[in-house]
Amino acid sequence: MSLHRTTLRDAARVALKANARFASFKVRKAWAQNTDTDGLPLLSVATPREVSESVSRDDVKRHVEVIVIIQRKGGDALEDIADLDAEAAETAVLTALGPLVIDVQISQSDFRLSGDGASRISTLDLRFTALVMTDRET
């Protein structure tokens, strides 16, 4: 039933790791809110939400939320670095998912800072919505 979500997560992870900007990042399949700073930089891809709608007896339209989370540690320039991360990640994910779905768009981005001084941690949360059509039995 969830093969389409697995395919989307895998495609996004592969595209992000192939991007030189994220080549040194650790990749986690599952996201945990509390991250050890030694594990940074880190990226994760998840599909936590799906809204389904029957469009015929055999077909289901699915709006799948794909979330990319990027964490870094650093100092005062973290927000500017996150802007560059967002641009690279958006391009990579849209390019990777485009051929797999009917439509994909970025729907939201959030940036948060925690800590202080040189030990600050930034979290960039990018949310995409992918439209997928599946058979009812998928």
Kinemage of the C-alpha trace (Angstrom):
@kinemage 1
@onewidth
@group {chain A} dominant
@subgroup {mainchain}
@vectorlist {calphas} color= white
{ca met a 1} P 0.000 0.000 0.000
{ca ser a 2} L 2.834 2.451 0.710
{ca leu a 3} L 5.219 1.592 -2.127
{ca his a 4} L 4.633 4.998 -3.747
{ca arg a 5} L 5.789 6.748 -0.539
{ca thr a 6} L 8.899 4.561 -0.342
{ca thr a 7} L 9.698 5.374 -3.975
{ca leu a 8} L 9.351 9.124 -3.343
{ca arg a 9} L 11.537 9.052 -0.213
{ca asp a 10} L 14.234 6.988 -1.921
{ca ala a 11} L 14.298 9.227 -5.012
{ca ala a 12} L 14.580 12.376 -2.895
{ca arg a 13} L 17.401 10.904 -0.763
{ca val a 14} L 19.374 9.789 -3.813
{ca ala a 15} L 18.994 13.212 -5.465
{ca leu a 16} L 20.061 15.080 -2.334
{ca lys a 17} L 23.122 12.875 -1.748
{ca ala a 18} L 24.117 13.290 -5.413
{ca asn a 19} L 24.182 17.066 -4.962
{ca ala a 20} L 27.718 18.208 -4.099
{ca arg a 21} L 26.316 20.566 -1.456
{ca phe a 22} L 25.022 17.608 0.586
{ca ala a 23} L 27.648 14.967 -0.264
{ca ser a 24} L 29.217 15.083 3.223
{ca phe a 25} L 25.887 14.963 5.073
{ca lys a 26} L 24.788 11.985 7.089
{ca val a 27} L 21.414 10.699 5.921
{ca arg a 28} L 18.811 9.342 8.297
{ca lys a 29} L 15.784 7.466 7.073
{ca ala a 30} L 13.833 8.227 10.225
{ca trp a 31} L 13.812 11.619 11.869
{ca ala a 32} L 14.367 12.228 15.554
{ca gln a 33} L 13.892 15.701 16.999
{ca asn a 34} L 16.919 15.506 19.296
{ca thr a 35} L 20.124 15.152 17.361
{ca asp a 36} L 23.643 14.903 18.742
{ca thr a 37} L 25.691 17.798 17.311
{ca asp a 38} L 28.464 15.322 16.439
{ca gly a 39} L 26.038 13.828 13.927
{ca leu a 40} L 25.739 17.054 11.942
{ca pro a 41} L 25.384 17.993 9.159
{ca leu a 42} L 22.371 15.755 8.699
{ca leu a 43} L 19.491 15.355 6.308
{ca ser a 44} L 16.374 13.265 6.455
{ca val a 45} L 13.445 12.601 4.138
{ca ala a 46} L 10.029 11.498 5.368
{ca thr a 47} L 6.483 11.116 4.075
{ca pro a 48} L 4.384 11.623 7.195
{ca arg a 49} L 1.067 12.560 5.613
{ca glu a 50} L -1.089 11.503 2.708
{ca val a 51} L -4.573 12.614 1.703
{ca ser a 52} L -6.377 10.187 -0.602
{ca glu a 53} L -9.405 10.640 -2.811
{ca ser a 54} L -11.181 8.032 -4.925
{ca val a 55} L -11.491 9.247 -8.490
{ca ser a 56} L -12.990 6.088 -9.955
{ca arg a 57} L -13.788 2.565 -8.988
{ca asp a 58} L -10.168 1.544 -9.577
{ca asp a 59} L -8.102 4.720 -9.114
{ca val a 60} L -7.043 6.758 -6.103
{ca lys a 61} L -5.551 10.250 -6.232
{ca arg a 62} L -3.010 10.698 -3.429
{ca his a 63} L -1.484 13.961 -2.206
{ca val a 64} L 1.705 12.845 -0.460
{ca glu a 65} L 3.639 15.216 1.772
{ca val a 66} L 7.396 14.782 1.360
{ca ile a 67} L 9.479 16.482 4.028
{ca val a 68} L 13.195 17.207 3.756
{ca ile a 69} L 14.895 18.206 6.990
{ca ile a 70} L 18.422 19.630 6.940
{ca gln a 71} L 20.388 20.350 10.106
{ca arg a 72} L 23.754 22.078 10.468
{ca lys a 73} L 25.802 23.511 13.290
{ca gly a 74} L 27.632 26.800 13.025
{ca gly a 75} L 27.603 30.459 13.894
{ca asp a 76} L 26.040 33.691 12.670
{ca ala a 77} L 25.811 32.768 8.971
{ca leu a 78} L 23.484 29.785 9.452
{ca glu a 79} L 20.405 31.486 8.043
{ca asp a 80} L 22.241 32.510 4.870
{ca ile a 81} L 23.650 28.985 4.530
{ca ala a 82} L 20.139 27.574 5.011
{ca asp a 83} L 18.895 29.750 2.144
{ca leu a 84} L 21.492 28.166 -0.144
{ca asp a 85} L 20.628 24.704 1.206
{ca ala a 86} L 16.948 25.348 0.503
{ca glu a 87} L 17.613 26.396 -3.071
{ca ala a 88} L 19.776 23.332 -3.775
{ca ala a 89} L 17.397 20.914 -2.049
{ca glu a 90} L 14.314 22.315 -3.770
{ca thr a 91} L 15.900 21.940 -7.201
{ca ala a 92} L 17.147 18.413 -6.452
{ca val a 93} L 13.836 17.163 -5.058
{ca leu a 94} L 11.612 18.737 -7.722
{ca thr a 95} L 13.860 17.346 -10.467
{ca ala a 96} L 13.953 13.865 -8.915
{ca leu a 97} L 10.254 13.561 -8.141
{ca gly a 98} L 8.919 15.255 -11.285
{ca pro a 99} L 9.104 12.183 -13.548
{ca leu a 100} L 7.567 9.936 -10.851
{ca val a 101} L 4.399 11.898 -10.128
{ca ile a 102} L 1.622 13.835 -11.838
{ca asp a 103} L 2.667 17.054 -10.102
{ca val a 104} L 5.037 18.131 -7.330
{ca gln a 105} L 5.403 21.528 -5.690
{ca ile a 106} L 7.130 22.972 -2.685
{ca ser a 107} L 4.386 23.943 -0.266
{ca gln a 108} L 6.246 25.299 2.773
{ca ser a 109} L 9.657 25.983 4.241
{ca asp a 110} L 10.572 26.687 7.844
{ca phe a 111} L 13.861 27.714 9.448
{ca arg a 112} L 14.711 27.424 13.137
{ca leu a 113} L 17.804 28.182 15.211
{ca ser a 114} L 18.660 26.728 18.576
{ca gly a 115} L 21.615 27.173 20.893
{ca asp a 116} L 23.933 30.148 20.961
{ca gly a 117} L 27.325 31.283 19.744
{ca ala a 118} L 29.403 28.836 17.703
{ca ser a 119} L 27.309 25.877 18.865
{ca arg a 120} L 24.107 27.043 17.203
{ca ile a 121} L 22.093 24.487 15.245
{ca ser a 122} L 19.914 25.351 12.286
{ca thr a 123} L 17.007 23.221 11.165
{ca leu a 124} L 15.569 23.718 7.699
{ca asp a 125} L 12.257 21.995 7.049
{ca leu a 126} L 11.113 21.856 3.404
{ca arg a 127} L 7.673 20.439 2.628
{ca phe a 128} L 6.664 19.263 -0.815
{ca thr a 129} L 3.309 17.978 -2.019
{ca ala a 130} L 3.396 15.240 -4.648
{ca leu a 131} L 0.286 14.188 -6.552
{ca val a 132} L 0.276 10.461 -7.314
{ca met a 133} L -2.388 8.324 -8.987
{ca thr a 134} L -2.491 4.675 -7.905
{ca asp a 135} L -4.694 1.655 -8.346
{ca arg a 136} L -7.058 1.135 -5.460
{ca glu a 137} L -5.178 -2.058 -4.511
{ca thr a 138} L -1.744 -0.362 -4.444
